[in-house]
Amino acid sequence: MGCDGGTIPKRHELVKGPKKVEKVDKNAELAAKWKYCALSQERLRRPIVACGLGRLYNKDAIIEYLLDKTAERPNVEVVEHIRNIKDVKELNLTDNPAWEGESRNAKGDCYEDMHRAMFICPVVGLEMNGKHKFCYLHTCGCVFSDRALREVKTEICHKCGDPFREGDAVVLNGSKEEQEKLRKAMEERRILAKTGKKSKKNKTETVSKPLESEVSLEPKSVAVCGEGSHGVSSSDSAPGASKTSKYTAATGSKRSIQDMEEKSETYKSLFTSHSSAKRTKNQLSNWVTHTPYHF
């Protein structure tokens, strides 16, 4: 049963205690959030987008997911709230001048700073490595540190100059409580967008209805012809019906203008059917064509 040859077992070999909880390396956890795409788990590369909950993605990974949602992908629950490309915002990031790239320590013979980040805050200069809280503006997509927004209070973006409000700032990779607040704000924005579309539709309908009513209120004269009736209109009982009936009778008949006795001779001479507009045979011109064989 063991213990042969004078071996002495220790207590941890005979008694099994509770398993120790595995601790996640903080550096690895920060790198997974701030250096890798939350959907494809690939390294973040421009263009980089962020959702309403503050998670970072590669834009091409989001487009592939939206084009084919039936494909089997890991971490699909991370993007369940993304319905279309409008639910993400492309970030306007500031490059870190001290960033030398991943190929610098390819041989592994030099010190590699795990907290060195690709991007920094354009106002304070803090690196976007997860140690400091960062936010992006939902209106323009510019990224700043939370310290810059608190210390330099303004209603205009520090980078692009677009106006913004306090509620437009979205925390990147925030805690669970912050993500719950962001989820509520995202749902409120969607509801406001739907109500705005409905109000625009109602306005267009209310504008079109009075125009149709104005057109319908105009008097319409309909000629009713029967046996023994010559162009009698249905609006004869109304005032001015005689004018409309004469107009409909004139337009409905095929009588020539030259046969109308009520028209003057000068008015009839304006038309080509008048005798003065007709030419004699001598006044008619003949077309003559020449061929090369004629000369």
Protein Blocks (a to p, Z undefined) as FASTA:
>chain_A
ZZihhiacdfklmpccddddddddfklmmmmmmmccfklopacdddddddfkopacdfkl
mmmmmmmmmbccehklmmmmpmblmlpccddddddfkbgbjklmmnopaccdfkbcfbdc
fklopacehjaccdddfknopacdfklmmmmgcfbdfklopacdfklpccehiafklmmm
mmmmmmmmmmmmmmmmmmmmmmmmmmmmmmmmmmmmpccddddddehiahiafklmpghk
lmmmmmmmmmmpccdfklpmkbcfklmmmpmkbmklpccfklpccdddddfklZZ
